[in-house]
Amino acid sequence: MQFIRSDNDSSYQIITNSLVKDRTLSERNANNRYVKIHKSLQKNKIHTSHDAMNLLKTVSWGSPDGSRESQWSVVYDLKNRK
């Protein structure tokens, strides 16, 4: 499991269960959607749930035949409990 929490505040958390065992750090982070999400969240300080879903769309992955693809991406608005 990989867990990223914002350093400066607790406005977001990113969690994944991507397989990281037996991979080097560079292999884990190359094209890693969670690193891309983290960088985007750091860059853009104001977020809406709509913006977050659009960000998830940009990092969604899949193969042309549909055999491998993102299965679950979710956004929770914990401040407003939505």
Z-matrix of the N, CA and C atoms (Angstrom, degrees):
N
C 1 1.438
C 2 1.517 1 108.51
N 3 1.298 2 115.60 1 142.55
C 4 1.456 3 121.44 2 176.93
C 5 1.516 4 107.68 3 -118.95
N 6 1.319 5 117.23 4 133.83
C 7 1.457 6 122.22 5 -176.98
C 8 1.514 7 108.60 6 -130.69
N 9 1.320 8 116.96 7 127.59
C 10 1.465 9 121.61 8 176.83
C 11 1.515 10 107.24 9 -123.76
N 12 1.316 11 116.63 10 127.56
C 13 1.464 12 121.55 11 175.81
C 14 1.511 13 107.62 12 -121.66
N 15 1.327 14 116.55 13 142.83
C 16 1.457 15 119.37 14 -179.55
C 17 1.520 16 109.52 15 -61.27
N 18 1.323 17 116.24 16 140.25
C 19 1.463 18 120.82 17 -177.07
C 20 1.524 19 112.76 18 -77.78
N 21 1.328 20 116.47 19 -39.89
C 22 1.462 21 120.78 20 -172.11
C 23 1.517 22 113.48 21 -86.07
N 24 1.283 23 118.04 22 -23.74
C 25 1.460 24 121.51 23 179.58
C 26 1.517 25 108.43 24 -154.07
N 27 1.301 26 116.12 25 179.41
C 28 1.466 27 118.85 26 179.56
C 29 1.523 28 110.88 27 -112.42
N 30 1.330 29 116.84 28 37.59
C 31 1.460 30 120.09 29 -176.48
C 32 1.519 31 112.83 30 -79.22
N 33 1.320 32 118.26 31 -12.05
C 34 1.462 33 118.94 32 176.93
C 35 1.518 34 111.52 33 -155.08
N 36 1.315 35 114.09 34 157.47
C 37 1.457 36 123.13 35 173.71
C 38 1.516 37 107.25 36 -139.19
N 39 1.316 38 117.11 37 145.13
C 40 1.455 39 122.68 38 177.23
C 41 1.522 40 106.91 39 -125.60
N 42 1.314 41 116.81 40 126.57
C 43 1.460 42 120.66 41 -179.08
C 44 1.521 43 108.67 42 -131.78
N 45 1.317 44 115.97 43 139.11
C 46 1.463 45 120.79 44 176.07
C 47 1.517 46 109.87 45 -140.21
N 48 1.282 47 115.52 46 155.94
C 49 1.463 48 120.09 47 173.41
C 50 1.522 49 110.14 48 -113.27
N 51 1.327 50 116.89 49 29.14
C 52 1.466 51 121.46 50 178.40
C 53 1.524 52 110.41 51 -60.54
N 54 1.305 53 115.72 52 145.42
C 55 1.456 54 121.15 53 179.05
C 56 1.526 55 109.86 54 -68.34
N 57 1.318 56 117.21 55 119.83
C 58 1.463 57 121.27 56 178.93
C 59 1.527 58 111.73 57 -122.12
N 60 1.317 59 116.81 58 -6.94
C 61 1.460 60 120.92 59 -179.87
C 62 1.528 61 109.93 60 -62.73
N 63 1.302 62 116.47 61 140.32
C 64 1.468 63 123.44 62 177.33
C 65 1.526 64 113.23 63 62.26
N 66 1.321 65 117.00 64 28.24
C 67 1.464 66 120.78 65 175.53
C 68 1.522 67 108.72 66 -125.44
N 69 1.331 68 115.10 67 143.37
C 70 1.458 69 118.76 68 177.76
C 71 1.523 70 108.85 69 -72.93
N 72 1.332 71 115.90 70 164.92
C 73 1.457 72 120.39 71 179.18
C 74 1.525 73 111.13 72 -58.83
N 75 1.328 74 117.30 73 -41.88
C 76 1.466 75 119.58 74 179.90
C 77 1.529 76 111.18 75 -66.24
N 78 1.328 77 117.38 76 -35.23
C 79 1.468 78 120.38 77 176.52
C 80 1.524 79 110.90 78 -67.62
N 81 1.315 80 116.04 79 -37.86
C 82 1.464 81 119.73 80 179.29
C 83 1.522 82 111.08 81 -65.73
N 84 1.319 83 116.28 82 -37.83
C 85 1.458 84 120.02 83 -172.99
C 86 1.521 85 114.22 84 -93.43
N 87 1.330 86 118.63 85 -13.69
C 88 1.462 87 120.50 86 179.37
C 89 1.526 88 108.65 87 -68.06
N 90 1.309 89 115.61 88 122.43
C 91 1.465 90 121.58 89 -179.19
C 92 1.524 91 112.77 90 55.65
N 93 1.287 92 116.90 91 29.52
C 94 1.456 93 121.56 92 -178.78
C 95 1.519 94 109.63 93 -79.00
N 96 1.314 95 117.20 94 117.97
C 97 1.462 96 121.03 95 -176.33
C 98 1.519 97 111.93 96 -63.30
N 99 1.323 98 117.64 97 -28.83
C 100 1.449 99 119.93 98 -178.48
C 101 1.522 100 111.47 99 -74.88
N 102 1.313 101 117.46 100 -33.55
C 103 1.463 102 120.83 101 174.38
C 104 1.526 103 108.81 102 -66.54
N 105 1.333 104 117.16 103 -41.37
C 106 1.466 105 121.04 104 178.07
C 107 1.525 106 111.03 105 -62.96
N 108 1.317 107 117.03 106 -41.98
C 109 1.462 108 120.89 107 177.38
C 110 1.521 109 109.97 108 -63.06
N 111 1.322 110 117.06 109 -46.72
C 112 1.463 111 121.79 110 -178.99
C 113 1.527 112 110.71 111 -58.60
N 114 1.326 113 117.33 112 -45.37
C 115 1.466 114 120.81 113 179.60
C 116 1.517 115 111.16 114 -63.15
N 117 1.310 116 117.09 115 -41.01
C 118 1.461 117 120.56 116 179.23
C 119 1.525 118 111.29 117 -65.79
N 120 1.320 119 117.13 118 -41.45
C 121 1.457 120 120.67 119 179.12
C 122 1.521 121 111.57 120 -66.47
N 123 1.322 122 117.60 121 -35.34
C 124 1.464 123 120.82 122 176.77
C 125 1.523 124 110.86 123 -67.69
N 126 1.319 125 116.06 124 -39.05
C 127 1.464 126 121.60 125 -177.42
C 128 1.525 127 111.44 126 -70.42
N 129 1.312 128 117.25 127 -43.57
C 130 1.462 129 123.21 128 -176.99
C 131 1.516 130 108.81 129 -104.93
N 132 1.317 131 116.76 130 105.49
C 133 1.460 132 120.87 131 -171.61
C 134 1.527 133 114.03 132 -76.27
N 135 1.325 134 118.87 133 -23.48
C 136 1.456 135 121.32 134 -178.89
C 137 1.520 136 108.69 135 -105.26
N 138 1.322 137 116.31 136 129.67
C 139 1.457 138 120.94 137 -175.69
C 140 1.519 139 110.16 138 -133.55
N 141 1.306 140 115.58 139 141.50
C 142 1.458 141 121.05 140 169.17
C 143 1.525 142 106.91 141 -114.28
N 144 1.313 143 116.44 142 164.21
C 145 1.461 144 118.51 143 178.01
C 146 1.526 145 110.21 144 -63.69
N 147 1.329 146 117.44 145 -32.30
C 148 1.470 147 121.25 146 176.69
C 149 1.532 148 110.02 147 -64.04
N 150 1.339 149 116.99 148 -45.90
C 151 1.472 150 121.01 149 177.47
C 152 1.526 151 110.73 150 -59.97
N 153 1.319 152 116.50 151 -41.03
C 154 1.465 153 120.58 152 -178.99
C 155 1.526 154 111.20 153 -64.30
N 156 1.319 155 117.55 154 -41.38
C 157 1.469 156 119.87 155 178.11
C 158 1.524 157 110.94 156 -65.48
N 159 1.336 158 117.05 157 -38.78
C 160 1.468 159 119.78 158 176.53
C 161 1.520 160 111.06 159 -63.52
N 162 1.337 161 117.20 160 -39.34
C 163 1.459 162 121.03 161 177.20
C 164 1.530 163 110.25 162 -62.33
N 165 1.314 164 117.28 163 -42.61
C 166 1.466 165 120.39 164 177.80
C 167 1.523 166 111.54 165 -61.59
N 168 1.325 167 116.95 166 -36.34
C 169 1.470 168 120.12 167 177.29
C 170 1.521 169 111.14 168 -62.70
N 171 1.344 170 116.77 169 -37.86
C 172 1.469 171 119.59 170 -176.87
C 173 1.522 172 112.49 171 -69.76
N 174 1.328 173 117.53 172 -23.62
C 175 1.465 174 120.14 173 -178.29
C 176 1.526 175 112.60 174 -108.61
N 177 1.316 176 116.66 175 6.08
C 178 1.455 177 120.40 176 176.22
C 179 1.521 178 108.93 177 -64.15
N 180 1.309 179 117.41 178 145.82
C 181 1.466 180 119.94 179 -178.36
C 182 1.522 181 109.87 180 -128.84
N 183 1.306 182 113.86 181 155.35
C 184 1.454 183 119.21 182 178.31
C 185 1.511 184 111.24 183 -172.66
N 186 1.301 185 115.45 184 165.94
C 187 1.462 186 121.26 185 177.02
C 188 1.530 187 108.22 186 -104.13
N 189 1.325 188 117.55 187 153.41
C 190 1.466 189 120.42 188 -177.51
C 191 1.529 190 114.26 189 -55.06
N 192 1.328 191 117.25 190 -33.57
C 193 1.468 192 119.29 191 -178.49
C 194 1.532 193 112.85 192 -86.46
N 195 1.342 194 116.52 193 -0.77
C 196 1.457 195 120.64 194 177.74
C 197 1.513 196 115.02 195 78.05
N 198 1.334 197 117.25 196 8.10
C 199 1.462 198 119.62 197 -178.03
C 200 1.526 199 112.40 198 -74.60
N 201 1.320 200 117.00 199 -25.38
C 202 1.469 201 121.21 200 176.74
C 203 1.517 202 107.17 201 -132.49
N 204 1.301 203 116.69 202 126.16
C 205 1.456 204 119.47 203 176.94
C 206 1.520 205 109.78 204 -161.68
N 207 1.334 206 114.77 205 164.44
C 208 1.460 207 119.46 206 175.81
C 209 1.521 208 107.76 207 -61.73
N 210 1.325 209 116.00 208 130.20
C 211 1.460 210 118.81 209 -178.82
C 212 1.515 211 112.13 210 -98.16
N 213 1.314 212 116.77 211 -43.47
C 214 1.454 213 119.92 212 -175.35
C 215 1.515 214 110.19 213 -134.35
N 216 1.303 215 115.68 214 122.91
C 217 1.458 216 122.01 215 170.13
C 218 1.519 217 105.88 216 -134.86
N 219 1.310 218 116.49 217 132.28
C 220 1.458 219 119.59 218 -174.13
C 221 1.520 220 109.90 219 -143.17
N 222 1.321 221 115.80 220 150.55
C 223 1.458 222 122.83 221 175.58
C 224 1.521 223 107.02 222 -125.31
N 225 1.326 224 116.82 223 130.20
C 226 1.456 225 122.02 224 175.24
C 227 1.518 226 108.43 225 -114.78
N 228 1.314 227 116.84 226 130.98
C 229 1.462 228 122.35 227 174.80
C 230 1.525 229 106.68 228 -93.76
N 231 1.323 230 116.41 229 88.82
C 232 1.464 231 120.93 230 -174.52
C 233 1.521 232 112.74 231 -73.04
N 234 1.329 233 116.45 232 -26.69
C 235 1.463 234 119.50 233 179.71
C 236 1.524 235 110.65 234 -66.97
N 237 1.330 236 116.02 235 -42.54
C 238 1.465 237 120.96 236 -178.98
C 239 1.521 238 112.62 237 -102.04
N 240 1.340 239 116.29 238 3.16
C 241 1.470 240 122.92 239 178.66
C 242 1.525 241 112.00 240 54.66
N 243 1.350 242 115.30 241 48.52
C 244 1.472 243 120.52 242 177.80
C 245 1.501 244 109.75 243 -112.66
